[in-house]
């Protein structure tokens, strides 16, 4: 496995901070950045990738980054649509 450069590590760190800040502002984050639940990891990864995608894949369009972020946020909201103890509640799609 490849070790990221300190610059790449900083870019991802900023993208994580941005994602967590947005989730906290929307009252969606019930976890600490050092204790991310597995249930939200996939969605959070998509949001972070959307935040910094163009840095690592310059061919990505802004629209593709936004689509990635939107999908991640949707997945996180599905997890958040849970009971108070954060157990996943079945989703109904119409």
C-alpha positions as CSV (number, residue, x, y, z in Angstrom):
1,X,0.0,0.0,0.0
2,X,1.1,3.5,-0.7
3,X,1.7,6.1,2.0
4,X,0.1,9.4,1.2
5,X,2.3,12.5,1.0
6,X,1.8,15.0,3.8
7,X,0.1,17.4,1.3
8,X,-2.4,14.7,0.2
9,X,-3.0,13.8,3.8
10,X,-3.7,17.4,4.6
11,X,-6.1,17.7,1.6
12,X,-8.1,14.7,2.9
13,X,-8.0,16.0,6.4
14,X,-9.5,19.3,5.3
15,X,-12.2,17.4,3.3
16,X,-13.1,15.3,6.4
17,X,-13.3,18.5,8.5
18,X,-15.5,20.1,5.9
19,X,-17.8,17.1,5.7
20,X,-18.1,16.8,9.5
21,X,-18.7,20.5,9.8
22,X,-21.6,20.3,7.3
23,X,-23.0,17.3,9.0
24,X,-22.8,19.0,12.4
25,X,-24.5,22.1,11.1
26,X,-27.3,20.0,9.8
27,X,-27.5,18.2,13.1
28,X,-26.8,14.9,11.3
29,X,-23.5,13.9,13.0
30,X,-24.2,12.0,16.2
31,X,-20.6,10.7,16.3
32,X,-17.1,12.2,16.9
33,X,-14.6,12.3,14.0
34,X,-12.5,9.8,16.0
35,X,-15.3,7.3,16.4
36,X,-17.2,7.2,13.1
37,X,-19.8,4.4,13.0
38,X,-19.4,1.8,10.4
39,X,-23.0,2.4,9.2
40,X,-22.2,5.9,8.0
41,X,-18.6,5.2,6.7
42,X,-19.6,4.5,3.1
43,X,-21.7,7.7,2.9
44,X,-19.1,9.8,4.6
45,X,-16.4,8.4,2.3
46,X,-18.4,9.5,-0.7
47,X,-18.9,13.0,0.8
48,X,-15.1,13.3,1.5
49,X,-14.3,12.0,-2.0
50,X,-16.6,14.6,-3.5
51,X,-15.0,17.3,-1.5
52,X,-11.5,16.5,-2.7
53,X,-12.0,14.4,-5.8
54,X,-10.6,17.0,-8.3
55,X,-7.4,17.2,-6.4
56,X,-6.7,13.5,-7.0
57,X,-8.7,13.0,-10.3
58,X,-8.4,16.3,-12.2
59,X,-10.6,14.9,-15.0
60,X,-13.6,14.9,-12.6
61,X,-16.1,17.5,-13.3
62,X,-17.7,19.7,-10.6
63,X,-21.0,18.0,-11.4
64,X,-19.5,14.6,-10.7
65,X,-18.1,15.8,-7.4
66,X,-21.5,17.1,-6.4
67,X,-23.2,13.9,-7.5
68,X,-20.8,11.9,-5.3
69,X,-21.4,14.3,-2.3
70,X,-25.2,14.1,-2.8
71,X,-25.1,10.3,-2.9
72,X,-23.0,10.2,0.3
73,X,-25.3,12.6,2.1
74,X,-28.3,10.6,1.0
75,X,-26.7,7.4,2.4
76,X,-25.9,9.2,5.7
77,X,-29.5,10.5,6.0
78,X,-30.8,6.9,5.5
79,X,-28.7,5.9,8.5
80,X,-29.8,9.0,10.5
81,X,-33.5,8.1,9.8
82,X,-33.1,5.8,12.7
83,X,-34.5,5.3,16.2
84,X,-33.0,7.4,18.9
85,X,-30.5,4.7,19.7
86,X,-29.4,4.9,16.1
87,X,-30.5,1.5,15.1
88,X,-31.4,1.5,11.4
89,X,-35.1,1.9,10.7
90,X,-36.4,0.2,7.5
91,X,-36.8,2.7,4.7
92,X,-40.0,3.1,2.6
93,X,-39.4,4.3,-1.0
94,X,-42.3,5.5,-3.0
